[in-house]
Amino acid sequence: MRKKLAALAAAFVLCLAGTACGNAAKTYTDYVQAVMDCTYLGQDVTYRKLTKSADAEVQALIDDENRYLCSQLCHQASVDSAKLSPETAESYTQLADTLRSKVKYSVADAVSSGNTYQVTITAEPLDLFTVSVPDMETAYRKEFSEKFYKASEGTPQYDKLEADWGARALEIYQSHAETVGCLEAQSITVSIRADADGHYNISSADWQKIDQLLFGLAKPQ
């Protein structure tokens, strides 16, 4: 996730500023659970309570996640998102909504390690990319390879092919989305560290690790 770090960190500081040391581990655990539940499942009650977030901030979490997931859907299928029609682009966003609701994860209690807290997240990664990519390779070879070979980049014909391929890849994703399954459970550990002012947050790199885990983008450890 290209987590909206400015807004996210600010909310995090508000949440933790008055936290007693003895309650820190529970606060961090609750926060990670709440932000994940809000971002992926749309369950925002606890997140709002912890961070005092307004509607716009909650929506920003979801919109940011959808943008990230759409970029990954396009990347995995070699789709040029800039060439998609508005309708197809919106359908990719709707697909991202569907996929977010299907993730399965659990958040373990935070563990102290010096001035850092470690939080382990276990998830069953979605298998969408595993099952979709072979179908896409077949479709591209049979329906598009020769057409792209004959077209010149930068021409209207080539741009239309890019748009058509984006729509075809979406069809393949959609054919698997409702029955998407899960891969074998994997775990990652993310860190919550204090900054110079004693405030805490989770790095954007760690949030990206969470996304990659949930959606089957990470290589098995």
C-alpha positions in Angstrom: 0.0 0.0 0.0 1.3 3.4 -0.7 -0.2 4.1 2.7 -1.4 7.7 3.1 1.4 8.1 5.6 0.8 11.7 6.6 -2.8 11.2 7.5 -2.2 7.7 8.9 0.7 8.8 11.1 -1.2 11.8 12.4 -4.1 9.5 13.3 -1.7 7.1 14.9 -0.1 9.9 17.0 -3.5 11.0 18.2 -4.3 7.4 19.1 -1.1 6.8 21.1 -0.3 10.1 22.6 -2.0 9.3 25.9 -1.2 5.6 26.0 0.3 4.4 29.3 3.4 2.2 28.8 1.7 -0.8 30.3 -1.0 -0.7 27.7 1.2 0.0 24.7 1.3 -3.6 23.4 -2.5 -3.9 23.4 -2.9 -0.5 21.8 -0.6 -1.4 19.0 -2.3 -4.7 18.5 -5.7 -3.1 18.5 -4.5 -0.4 16.1 -3.1 -2.9 13.5 -6.3 -5.0 13.7 -8.5 -1.9 13.4 -6.7 -0.3 10.4 -6.6 -3.7 8.6 -10.3 -4.3 9.3 -11.2 -0.8 8.0 -9.0 -0.9 4.9 -9.8 -4.4 3.7 -13.2 -5.3 5.1 -14.8 -1.9 5.5 -15.3 -2.5 9.2 -14.5 1.0 10.5 -16.1 1.2 14.0 -13.0 0.4 16.0 -10.7 2.4 13.7 -12.9 5.5 14.0 -12.9 5.1 17.8 -9.1 4.7 18.1 -8.1 7.4 15.6 -11.0 9.8 15.8 -11.0 9.7 12.0 -13.6 11.6 9.9 -15.5 10.1 7.0 -13.1 11.5 4.5 -10.1 9.9 6.2 -11.8 6.5 6.4 -12.7 6.7 2.7 -9.1 7.7 1.9 -7.9 4.4 3.4 -10.2 2.4 1.2 -9.6 4.5 -2.0 -5.9 4.2 -1.5 -6.1 0.5 -1.1 -8.2 0.2 -4.2 -5.7 2.2 -6.2 -2.9 0.0 -5.1 -4.8 -3.2 -5.8 -5.8 -1.9 -9.3 -2.2 -1.1 -10.1 -1.2 -4.7 -9.1 -4.0 -6.2 -11.1 -2.8 -4.3 -14.2 0.8 -5.0 -13.5 0.4 -8.7 -13.1 -1.5 -8.9 -16.5 0.8 -6.4 -18.3 -2.1 -4.0 -18.8 -1.4 -0.4 -19.5 -3.8 1.3 -17.1 -3.5 4.6 -18.9 -5.1 3.1 -22.0 -8.2 1.7 -20.2 -11.6 3.2 -20.9 -13.3 4.9 -18.0 -15.8 2.1 -17.8 -13.1 -0.6 -17.7 -11.1 1.4 -15.1 -14.2 1.6 -12.9 -14.7 -2.1 -13.3 -11.2 -2.8 -12.1 -12.0 -0.7 -9.0 -15.2 -2.7 -8.4 -13.1 -5.9 -8.7 -10.7 -4.5 -6.1 -13.7 -4.0 -3.8 -14.7 -7.6 -4.2 -11.2 -8.9 -3.6 -10.7 -6.8 -0.4 -13.8 -8.3 1.1 -12.4 -11.8 0.6 -9.1 -11.6 2.5 -8.5 -13.7 5.6 -6.0 -12.8 8.3 -5.3 -12.7 12.0 -3.3 -10.3 14.1 -1.2 -11.6 17.0 -0.5 -9.7 20.2 2.3 -7.2 19.8 5.6 -8.2 21.4 8.1 -5.7 22.8 11.7 -5.6 21.6 13.5 -2.7 23.1 11.8 0.5 21.8 10.2 -1.5 19.0 7.0 -3.6 19.0 6.7 -6.5 16.7 3.2 -7.5 15.4 2.8 -10.8 13.5 0.1 -11.1 10.9 -1.0 -14.5 9.5 -3.0 -14.7 6.3 -4.2 -17.2 3.7 -3.2 -15.3 0.5 -5.8 -15.1 -2.2 -5.0 -17.3 -5.2 -6.4 -15.0 -7.9 -3.1 -14.4 -9.6 -2.1 -18.0 -9.4 -5.2 -19.2 -11.2 -5.7 -16.2 -13.6 -2.2 -15.8 -15.1 -2.2 -19.1 -17.0 -5.6 -18.2 -18.6 -4.2 -14.8 -19.5 -1.1 -16.2 -21.1 -3.3 -18.5 -23.2 -5.7 -15.6 -24.2 -2.9 -13.3 -25.1 -1.2 -15.8 -27.2 -4.4 -16.8 -29.1 -6.1 -13.5 -29.3 -3.6 -10.6 -29.1 0.0 -11.7 -29.8 -0.2 -11.4 -33.6 -2.2 -8.2 -33.5 0.4 -6.5 -31.2 3.2 -7.8 -33.4 1.7 -6.1 -36.4 0.8 -2.8 -34.7 3.2 0.1 -34.1 3.5 1.6 -30.7 2.1 5.1 -30.3 -0.5 4.6 -33.0 -4.3 4.7 -32.3 -4.4 1.0 -33.4 -1.9 0.1 -30.8 -3.6 2.1 -28.1 -6.9 0.4 -28.9 -5.2 -3.0 -28.6 -3.9 -2.0 -25.2 -7.4 -1.0 -24.1 -8.9 -4.2 -25.5 -6.3 -6.3 -23.7 -7.0 -4.5 -20.5 -10.7 -5.4 -20.9 -10.0 -9.0 -21.8 -7.7 -9.4 -18.8 -10.4 -8.0 -16.6 -12.9 -10.6 -17.9 -10.4 -13.3 -16.9 -10.0 -11.9 -13.4 -13.7 -11.6 -13.0 -14.3 -15.2 -14.1 -12.2 -16.3 -11.1 -13.1 -13.5 -8.6 -16.3 -15.0 -7.1 -14.7 -18.4 -6.5 -11.3 -17.2 -5.5 -9.6 -19.5 -3.1 -6.7 -19.2 -0.7 -3.1 -20.5 -0.6 -1.4 -22.0 2.3 -1.2 -19.7 5.3 1.9 -17.5 5.7 3.0 -15.1 8.4 4.9 -11.8 8.4 6.1 -9.6 11.2 5.8 -5.8 11.0 7.4 -3.3 13.4 6.1 -0.3 15.2 8.9 2.0 16.1 9.3 5.3 18.0 10.4 8.4 16.2 12.5 11.2 17.6 9.4 12.7 19.4 8.3 9.4 20.9 5.5 8.9 18.4 4.9 5.6 16.6 3.8 4.4 13.2 4.2 1.5 10.8 6.4 2.0 7.7 5.0 2.2 4.2 7.3 -0.8 3.4 5.6 -2.9 6.1 2.2 -1.9 4.9 3.2 -3.0 1.4 4.4 -6.3 2.8 0.9 -6.8 4.3 -0.8 -6.1 0.9 1.6 -8.5 -0.8 0.8 -11.2 1.7 -3.0 -10.9 1.6 -3.2 -10.8 -2.2 -0.7 -13.5 -3.0 1.9 -11.2 -4.3 4.7 -12.2 -1.9 7.0 -15.0 -2.6 6.7 -17.8 0.0 9.3 -17.6 2.8 
